[in-house]
Amino acid sequence: MRKIIKEAIGTIVQDMLESGFKSSFTKKELNSLGIKIPEIAITSAQIKEIREKTNLSQSVFAQLLNVSPSSVKQWEQGARVPTGSTKVLLELLNKSPHLLDYRLCV
């Protein structure tokens, strides 16, 4: 496939994925189109900012994320870093701080 066509298809597929279009592309297929799933980089300061945006204490924030309060404290101090799906959840909370408000029962 010519490079320019491949790039055009890659751009279209990327736009489809970003708009929420359901697909079943494999990692190999996405790689062949030049589409990469970026690694999430999050700093201790960003984690604290995210928690503060939610107006929650470390212990309540930890409970909301289903992690220990010690983990949140260590993330904010830079002693540890979140991994896996927790990084994705923190990224989502950064974009939409009230995303998990439904979990706070009144």
Secondary structure, 3 states (H helix, E strand, C coil): CCHHHHHHHHHHHHHHHHCCCCCCCCHHHHHHCCCCCCCCCCCHHHHHHHHHHCCCCHHHHHHHHCCCHHHHHHHHHCCCCCCHHHHHHHHHHHHCCCCCHHHCCC
